């Protein structure tokens, strides 16, 4: 009997389908994995923004996690929207109890539309409680600035902050350059003192909703399939670039449309 590569997303639901667990599950499938989910919150959301958030009770979140981990198990985990300290503490405790490895945290704080998705006191909990339980974080520039307290103005300061975060928190960091204005963007991965760079030409499109969710889920997918982290990131970067390119050909909604998750499908 063949075995699935098992991927779990712990994140919020996006009713518009472009980000959150919807984007994660599409990405897992496109990257040849079996996707499972533990929902942290429901959002009323579309291409224009988030209009409401309904948190899932922490005991029920824990029940979802245990149901998956006790029976099916995981090969890698992607974590997205964790809106409160209580939720962060719950997830961190489960990760430690089950000794989960290959955990990718996309520290979701602000949606593409600019809507805030995390409580103020939860940012400290994210760093102090959850970072020790994960192996990779994938912040964008605004998120990295909030986490580090440092300003990022260009590629040089981006690299410095990536190295500092990796050393301070003893984990791998992929710092994404998408908020810079350069024609070519270079994301930086720092893993155990080794740096890797991923260069892509900027694509001019408003259809960028869910790019962070998609990239982190693709990394978790390829990492879970057995690729070394640097190679998993390389494959995920290529997948996302293709998803943005194909997504730019479509019109959906009045705001930031989604990327095309099934532009390429792996077996």
C-alpha positions in Angstrom: 0.0 0.0 0.0 1.2 3.5 -0.8 1.3 6.1 1.8 0.1 9.7 1.6 2.4 12.6 2.6 0.2 14.0 5.4 -0.1 17.8 5.9 -2.0 19.6 8.6 -2.9 23.3 8.5 -3.7 25.1 11.7 -5.3 28.3 10.6 -8.3 30.5 10.1 -11.0 29.9 7.5 -11.4 32.4 4.6 -15.0 32.4 3.3 -13.7 34.0 0.1 -11.5 30.9 -0.6 -8.3 32.7 -1.5 -6.4 32.5 1.8 -6.4 30.6 5.1 -7.2 26.9 5.3 -8.9 27.1 1.9 -5.6 28.2 0.2 -3.6 25.8 2.4 -5.7 22.7 1.4 -5.6 23.6 -2.3 -1.8 24.0 -2.1 -1.4 20.7 -0.3 -3.4 18.9 -3.0 -1.5 20.7 -5.9 1.8 19.7 -4.3 0.8 16.0 -4.1 -0.1 15.8 -0.4 -3.1 14.8 1.7 -4.4 17.8 3.5 -6.1 18.1 7.0 -7.1 21.1 9.0 -7.7 22.4 12.5 -9.6 25.7 12.3 -8.7 28.5 14.7 -11.3 31.0 13.6 -13.9 31.7 11.0 -13.6 34.9 9.0 -16.2 36.7 7.0 -13.9 37.7 4.1 -13.7 38.4 0.4 -11.3 40.1 -2.0 -12.0 43.5 -0.4 -11.2 42.5 3.1 -12.3 41.0 6.4 -15.6 42.1 7.8 -15.8 39.9 10.9 -13.9 37.2 12.9 -15.5 34.4 14.9 -13.0 32.7 17.1 -13.2 28.9 17.6 -13.3 27.9 21.3 -9.9 26.7 22.4 -11.1 23.3 23.8 -12.6 22.6 20.4 -9.4 23.6 18.6 -7.5 21.2 20.8 -10.1 18.5 20.0 -9.5 19.0 16.3 -5.7 18.7 16.7 -5.9 15.6 18.9 -8.4 13.9 16.5 -5.9 14.3 13.6 -2.7 13.6 15.5 -4.0 10.5 17.4 -5.3 8.7 14.4 -3.7 10.0 11.1 -0.5 11.7 12.2 1.4 14.3 10.2 4.6 14.6 8.1 4.6 18.4 8.3 2.5 21.2 9.7 1.7 24.7 8.4 0.4 27.3 11.0 -1.3 30.4 9.9 -3.7 32.7 11.7 -3.6 32.5 15.5 -5.5 35.5 16.8 -5.1 35.3 20.6 -2.6 34.3 23.3 -4.9 31.5 24.4 -4.9 29.9 21.0 -1.1 30.3 20.6 -0.6 28.6 24.0 -2.9 25.7 23.0 -1.2 25.1 19.7 2.3 25.3 21.2 1.4 22.8 24.0 0.1 20.3 21.4 3.1 20.6 19.2 5.4 19.9 22.1 3.3 17.0 23.5 3.2 15.2 20.1 6.9 16.2 19.4 5.9 17.6 16.0 8.7 18.4 13.6 8.8 20.2 10.2 6.5 22.9 11.5 6.2 26.0 9.3 4.8 29.1 11.0 3.5 31.9 8.8 3.0 34.6 11.4 -0.2 36.1 10.0 -0.8 39.5 11.5 -2.3 41.7 8.7 -4.4 40.6 5.7 -3.5 41.7 2.2 -6.3 44.2 2.4 -4.7 45.8 5.5 -7.1 44.3 8.1 -5.5 43.3 11.4 -5.8 39.6 12.3 -4.1 39.3 15.6 -4.6 40.8 19.1 -1.8 43.1 20.4 -0.8 40.9 23.3 -0.6 37.8 21.1 2.5 39.0 19.3 4.6 38.6 22.5 3.1 35.1 23.0 3.9 34.2 19.4 7.6 34.9 20.0 7.9 33.6 23.6 5.6 30.5 23.5 5.2 29.4 19.9 8.6 30.1 18.3 10.4 27.5 20.4 7.9 24.8 19.1 8.4 25.5 15.4 11.3 25.0 13.0 10.7 27.7 10.4 8.9 31.1 10.3 8.0 32.9 7.0 7.3 36.6 7.8 6.9 39.3 5.3 8.5 42.7 5.9 5.7 44.3 8.0 5.5 41.1 10.1 9.3 40.9 10.5 9.4 44.5 11.6 6.7 43.9 14.3 8.6 40.8 15.5 12.1 42.3 15.5 11.3 45.9 16.3 13.7 46.8 13.4 13.0 48.8 10.3 13.6 47.2 6.9 14.3 49.6 4.1 16.0 47.5 1.5 17.7 44.1 0.7 20.6 44.7 3.0 18.6 45.4 6.1 16.2 42.5 5.2 19.2 40.1 5.3 20.4 41.6 8.6 16.9 41.2 10.2 16.6 37.6 8.9 19.9 36.6 10.4 19.1 38.4 13.7 15.7 36.6 14.0 17.2 33.2 13.2 19.9 33.6 15.9 17.7 35.2 18.5 15.0 32.6 18.3 17.1 29.6 17.2 15.0 28.6 14.2 15.1 28.9 10.4 13.7 32.2 8.9 12.5 32.9 5.4 12.1 36.6 5.2 10.0 37.6 2.1 10.9 40.7 0.1 7.5 41.3 -1.5 6.9 44.6 0.1 10.1 46.1 -1.4 9.7 48.1 -4.7 12.6 46.6 -6.6 12.1 45.0 -10.1 13.6 41.8 -8.8 12.8 40.5 -5.4 15.1 38.3 -3.3 13.7 36.3 -0.4 16.3 35.2 2.1 16.4 31.9 4.0 18.6 31.6 7.1 18.9 28.1 8.4 21.6 27.1 10.9 23.9 30.0 9.8 23.5 29.0 6.1 21.9 31.6 3.9 20.0 30.9 0.7 18.5 33.4 -1.7 15.5 33.1 -4.0 15.3 35.7 -6.7 12.1 36.3 -8.8 11.0 39.1 -11.1 8.2 41.2 -9.6 4.8 40.4 -11.2 2.4 43.4 -11.7 -1.0 42.1 -10.6 -3.6 42.9 -7.9 -4.3 39.1 -7.5 -2.1 38.5 -4.6 -4.6 37.4 -1.9 -3.3 34.4 0.0 0.3 34.5 -1.3 1.8 34.1 2.2 -0.5 31.2 3.0 0.2 29.5 -0.3 4.0 29.8 0.0 4.2 28.5 3.5 1.9 25.6 2.7 4.0 24.7 -0.4 7.1 24.8 1.7 5.5 22.5 4.3 4.4 20.2 1.4 7.8 19.7 -0.2 9.5 19.5 3.2 7.1 16.9 4.3 7.7 14.9 1.1 11.4 14.6 2.1 13.2 17.5 0.4 15.8 19.4 2.4 14.5 22.7 3.6 16.4 24.9 1.1 15.2 22.8 -1.8 11.7 22.7 -0.4 11.7 26.5 -0.3 13.1 26.7 -3.9 10.3 24.4 -5.2 7.7 26.4 -3.2 8.9 29.7 -4.6 8.7 28.4 -8.1 5.2 27.0 -7.5 4.0 30.4 -6.0 5.5 32.4 -8.9 3.6 30.2 -11.3 0.4 30.5 -9.3 0.7 34.3 -9.3 1.4 34.4 -13.0 -1.6 32.3 -13.9 -3.8 34.0 -11.3 -3.1 37.3 -13.0 -5.1 36.1 -16.0 -8.3 35.9 -14.1 -10.8 38.4 -12.7 -12.5 37.5 -9.4 -14.1 40.0 -7.1 -13.5 43.7 -6.8 -10.3 43.7 -4.8 -7.3 41.5 -4.4 -8.1 38.3 -6.2 -6.6 34.9 -5.5 -3.6 33.1 -7.1 -4.2 30.0 -9.2 -3.4 27.1 -7.0 -3.8 24.4 -9.6 -1.7 25.8 -12.3 0.6 22.8 -11.7 -0.2 19.6 -9.9 2.3 17.1 -8.5 1.6 13.4 -7.9 
